[in-house]
Amino acid sequence: IKPRNKNGFHEVKAPMIGTFYQSSEPDAEAFVKVGDPVNEGDTLCIIEAMKGMNGNQSYMGGTITEIFAEDGKRVEYGQPLFCIT
């Protein structure tokens, strides 16, 4: 389990530079929304990098309390994407 930050939340950060997608297709429902429970290994988002689609999984169980990234926007390596309590 990753350490909690100073606010007591676990942050899920971008593992690479790419484009953040909340769902597998434009019209599909988001993998997770604020308030959703998640389990270790659940897919939280997809990051497209160099035409490859890379699923980003949760490393712990809990509840999504915040989503920082915007669908279809670029994210940087290490950028916080989600908070989980």
Order of alpha helices (4+ residues) and beta strands (2+ residues): beta-beta-beta-beta-beta-beta-beta-beta
